[in-house]
């Protein structure tokens, strides 16, 4: 069994003859190795950025959360109610600060009401609130789900 590999184009040369299955196997292996090496990234991926520590004081934020009655709409645990769910906090500090100063559906807390430092404290407190457990970790919900 003889296989012939030919080059085509301007730099065509006489074809390379592979006479045994072993030669064909090693030629295919070399081509595969070349493909794998050329497809690999040139440099290692940069490390993921470190998580940013909140710049506010969560204890002060807890007091502000109570003082401004945020719990009345967002719940004591930030998981929502009449107002939006706050936990997990998906806004960064600048976005949160801008939003509470010009919100769509809640009272605005302008600079006259909340300073930037107080907004950072409130953000840090909300960011520190624990997330809700999964439904299967809540006994009553897991029992209801298993009955279906």
N, C-alpha and C positions, 0 to 999 in steps of 0.2 A: 504494500500500500504506500503510495507516494503522494504527498500533498505539496502543492506548489503555492508559495505566497509571492505575489508580484506587486511591485510598486508601480503606480501610474503617475503621469504628470511629466513635468519638464525634467526632473532628475531621475527618470526611470532607469533602472538597471536590470540586469538579468535576475530573474526570480531566485529566491532562496528555496532550496529543496529540503524538505523534512522527510526523511525516509522511514523512520520508525515511530511507533506510538510514543515511545519515551521522549524523542526529540520534539514531537508535537506537544506533549504534555508540558515539557519545560518551557517551550516557547509561549504556550498559553499562560503558564504560571508567571513568566517574566512580564507578559503584557498585563496580567491582573495586578501584579505587584506595582508596576509603573502607574496603573490607574489609581490604586489605593493611595500611593504616596502623593500623587499629584492632586488628589481630591482632599487630602488632609489640610487643615488650616495652617497657614504659614507661621503663626505664632500662637502661643496659648491665649485663651480668653482672659480678659482682665478680671480680677476678682470682683465679686458683687460688692456694691457700696455698703458700708457699715450702716446699721440702723441708727437713725438720728434720735438722740435723746431729746425729749420735749424741753423747750427753753423756758417754760413757765413753771410755777410752783403749784403742784397738784393740790396741796392742802388749802392754799388760798383759793384755788379754783372751786374746791368743794364748798367753801363758805359763800362764794359768789353764786354758785348753782342754787344754793338754798335762799340766799338774799333776794335774788331776782326771780325766784319761783320757777326756775326752768323745769323743775320736776313736775309742775302742774300739767304741762303739755307733753314733756319728753319722758316722764316717769322717773322714779328715784334711781333706777339703774340705767337710764339712758336708752332703754329698749323701745321707746315710743309709747304712744297713747293717742291723745288728740293731736299731738305734734309728731314730727318725723322721728324716726329711729336715729339715734346718734352713735350707737355702738354697733359694729366697730367704726371708729372715726375714719372716714375716707378722705377728708380734706387735709391739706397741709396747713400749717399755721397761717401763712399769708392769705390763703383762700378762705379759711375760717374767719379770720379777722375782717376781711373785706365783706364777707357775707353777713355777719351779724350787724355790721354797720349799715347795710342796705339790703335787708332781706325781702323776700317776696310775700311770705305769709305769716310773719310774726312781727312783734314790735321791734323797731330798729334800736340798736344800742350804739348810738353815735359816740364820738370822742367825748362828748359832754357827759355821757352816761358811763361808758367803759373806756378806760385808757388802753393803750396797746399792751401794756404790761398785764393789766387785768384780763384782757382777751387771751393773752398767752397763758395765764394761770388757768382760765376756764378751759382752754383747749387741752392743756396738760392733764387736767382732772378728767375730762371726757376720754382722752386717749388712754388713761390709766384704768378706766372702767373695764371689768371683765366682759368678755363676749358671752352671748347666750350659749347654753349647752346644746348639743345636738338633740333632736327630738327623741332619738332612741335612748338617750341618757336621762330623760325625764320619766319617772315611773308611770305616771298617769297616761302620758302620751304614748309611751311604748306599749302599754296595755291596750289602749284604744286601737293603735295601729295593728297589733297582733290579732285583734278580734275581727278585722276586716277580711 
